[in-house]
Each structure stands twice: as structure tokens, then as C-alpha cells.
């Protein structure tokens, strides 16, 4: 049974959908719950029991909230119930080239370490008009788009900035934005080639952010390519990495889609 495209919780009005959920909860031993098509406290508690007993596809504990988002849905109905997206829209070749270029930069590191500088890193930063020594995750994203556009002989649609939250604000009304709330409701709106934006809690900085490019979407999980990060997913690491630990519900600002 495929994910319905929204979080299923108390008050859900699709009785047939709720009944299928209740029946599956009983099959997995998370009941007994009456399969009456009503998502009330009894079904909520059964979902909580599922979340307490099962993990996501990577073995990470589920959030125990009694609601069925994509990760809990996968635990209930299996991996085949969630769509996996690994390629951008074929009608938008720019995003495919962006990802190809980004993957070619994997392994680039700062030199010296922890300097926000380096032969390759400086190129990313300078492409946005900034000087080496600044946080450069957004600069890396812009550089990838700029290189892809040049190779294809088209205009670069990506906003020229080194600021993640500045990018988000300036994109309003100019390009498609998917808010964090929209993505949590339906992860299917998140596609390869989109740019994610998160607000970080770096001490002393009220408007710090981090960004990267979505490579794959697997239900509620993301595979991304990010600059200025490390193996642990830092927002101020020392290189370009392929990250597999991010979740759609962990992106607290949203996604920017230059395919629209």
C-alpha cells in the first residue's frame, strides 16, 4: 500500500485508509485495535507501539508520536510502499548536469584544514563574489549550477549569493520554494536536484544556515551532496561529502526547486 502523500493521524477522514492501517497494525502484533476506520486514541496508541518496537530502514529509532509520516509508514508497510527518486526530471537537463558536476567534486578539502580556504574551495567562494575564508556551502551550490549552465550553454537560474538564508528569502516569488511543512506532509514533492536549506543554531550567529543538493529521496530520507561539511554532517566542516543521514523532516526551512 503506497504512502498517501500526507501524515496520517488522529482525525483522518479516509476510513478505508485507516482500516488498512489498523489491519496491518494487528498483523504486526501492535494491537489489538478495532479495524473500524476511525483514527482515534486506540489507533494512535497502537501506532506508538509500532514506533517503539520498530526502527527505520537504517536501524534508527522512530519518533514516537502516534502519527504515520513516511518513515513510520515504511516500518508498517515495507520499503516497497515508498517511492525512491534517484534522478531529476528528464525534461530538466540542467539539474542532471548539476548533480554530475557536484559528484565530481566529492573529496575536495580545505587547505589548510579548518581554514575555509583551499585551491578548489577558493574557486567556489570567489564565484559568488566573496573572499576566501567564509563559510562556503552556498558558494559550492552556486558554483555547481554556474558550471552546469555554462556547459549546457544556458543562463544560470541560481541566485548568486553565499548566504543560505539569503538565498531562501530572495527566491521567494522568483523560483519554486517548498516549505519544511509542505515537505513533511508529502516527501514526494522533494526531488533530486533540489537545494535544501536549514537554519542552524551556531552560537553567536542569529541567521546561520547550511545547504546542499539533493541526490536521492528515499521516502523520508535524503542522500545529499554538500560542501563545507564533514562525515558527521557538520555545517562548517572541511570538504565536499556525500551525506546519507539527513531526513526530510530535519530540513527546517525548505527546498528550492530550479526545475520549475
N, C-alpha and C positions, 0 to 999 in steps of 0.2 A: 504494500500500500504506500503510495507516494506521499511525500510531505505536502500538506495543503497550502503552503505559502503564507501561513500566519501562525503565531503562537496560539496553541490550544490550551485554554484554562477555564476556570470556573466561569459559568455563564455562556459557554459556547452553545450556539443555537443550531448547529448542524447535528441533529440527533443520530443520523446514520454514521457520521464520522465518530462521534463519541461512543456509539455502541461498538464499533470495530476496535476502538482503543480499549474499552472495558473488557471485551472478549480476549484481546491479546494480553492484557494485564493478568487475567485469570490463567491463561495458558502458561505464562511465565511464573506463576506462583506468587504474584504480587497482590492477590485478592485475599479472600473472595470479595468481589464487588458486583453488585447487581447490574447486568447489561441492559439498562433501561433507556439509554440515550441521553441521560441527564448528567451533565458535568457539575456535580456538587461536591460537598466536603468529603464524601466517601471516596469518590474517584480521585480527588486531589490528594488524599492521604495515600491511596494506592500508588499514585504516580511518585509521591515522595518515597515510598518504599522501594520502588524501582530505582530511583536515583541513588538511594542509599546502598543498594546492593550491586549495581552495575556501574561500569566506567564508560568513557567514550571510546572511540576506535583506537586511541593511542594509550589506553590504560589510565587516563587521568580521571579522577573523581568528578562526577557530575554535580552541578549546583542543585541543592535540594530545595526547590521552591514550589513543587507541585504543578508546574507548567511544562507543556511539551513544546520546546523550541527544537531546532534541528538536531542538536546533539542528543537530547533525550529521545526524540523521535527515532533516531538511528539505533539507540540502545533498545528500543521497544520493537521496532520492525525490521532492523537489519540494515547493513550498509547499502544494499541494493535499492532501498527505498529513497535514497537521497541522490540527487543529480550531482555528478562530478564534472566541473568545467575546467578544461586544460588548454583551450585555445581561444583567442579573441574571435569576435565576429569576422568571418572571412571577407565580408564586404568592406572591412576597415583595415586595409593592409598596414597602415601606419602603426597600429598597436602591436601587430605581429612583429614588425621590424624593431619597435622599441624594446620588446622583450628579448629579441635576438641580440640586440646590442647590449642590453643590461646583463644578460647571461655571459656575454663575452668579457665583462669587467669583473666577474667573480674572482676573488683573490687579490684584488688591488688593495694595498695597505698604505697607511700613513708612514711617512719617513721624515724625521724620526717618529717613533711611536708616540701617541698621545699629543701630537702637535697640531692636528687639523691641517696638516701640510703634506706634501709629497709630490713627486713629478706628475703623477696622474691625478691626484686629488686636487692639485692647484688648477688643473685644466677644468675640472668640474666647477670649482668655485669661481674662477675668472670668467667663465661663460655667462654667469649671471651678473657680471659687473662688480663683484665683490673682491676683496683681497684675501689671500690665503691666511688661515688661522681662525676662521669662523666655523661654526657647525655647518656641515655640508650635505646633509641627507637630501634636502630640497634641491640643492645645486646638482647633485647626481641625477635626480629625476629629470630636471630640466635639460641637462646635458644629453641624456639618453633620447629625449624627444627631439632635441635640436639635431643630433646626429642622424636620427631616423628620417626626419623631414628632409634633411639635406641629401641623403642617399636616394630618397624617392623623388626628389625634385618638387616638393610641395612646401607650402608655408607651414611653419611650426605653430600649432594652435596653443601650445602650453604657455601659460603666463610666465613671464620672465621675472623670477623672484627667488631669493634664497631663504624666504621665510615660509614655513609650513602653514601657519595660521593666516598669514597674509595671503597666501595662495587661496586658501579656502574662502576668505572674505571677498577677494577680488573675482573669484569665479562665479559669485552669485549673479544670476541674470545673464551670464556670458556663456556658460557651459553647464551641462547637466551635473547636478550635485545630488548625491544620495545620502541623506542624513543617517546618523547612527541608529535612530529609532526605526527608520524605513528598512535598513539592512537587518536589524534584529528580527523584525516581523517576517521578512521574507528574504533569506540569504540568496535566493535565485537572482535577485537584482544585482548582485555583486558578480563581476565578470573579469576574466583575465585581461590585463592591460589597464585596468583602472588604477587610480592612485589613492592610497588610503592616507588619512590624516588623523593623527591622535594628538591630544593635548597631554603634555607630561607635567609632572609635579616636581620639576627641578628646583631645589632651594634657591631663593633669590631671584627667580625669573617668573614673572606673572603670566607670560604669554609663550612659554616654551612649547615646542611641538616636535613631532617626528613624522616621517613619511617614508613611503616605499611604493613599489609597483607590485600589483597582484599578479602572480604567475599561475596559480591554480586555486580553484574553490572546490572544497570537498565537504558539502553540507555546511556545517557551521565553522569549518576550519579553513585556514588560508595557508598557501605557500607563497612567499613573497621574496622579492629581491630588494635589498636595502643598502644604502650607503651610510657611512658614519655609524656603523653598528659593530657588534661582535657576536660570538657564538651564543651568548646568553640573551641577545636581543636588546642590548643597551641602545639608548637614544644618543649616545655620544661615544661610540666605540671607534675602532681604528681601521675599518675596512669595509669592503663590499661583500655581503654574505647572502646566501640563500637561507631564509628562515622558514621553519615549519611549525613554530609554536603559537602563532597568532590565531585568534578566533574572531569571527565576525562580531560577536558581542563584546569583544575587548577593544574594538575601534570606537573611541568615544566621541569623535567629531563626525567623520563620514568618509565618503568616497567621491572622487571626481572622475567623470567619465568623458574622455575626449573622443569617444566613438560616436557621440550623439551629434 
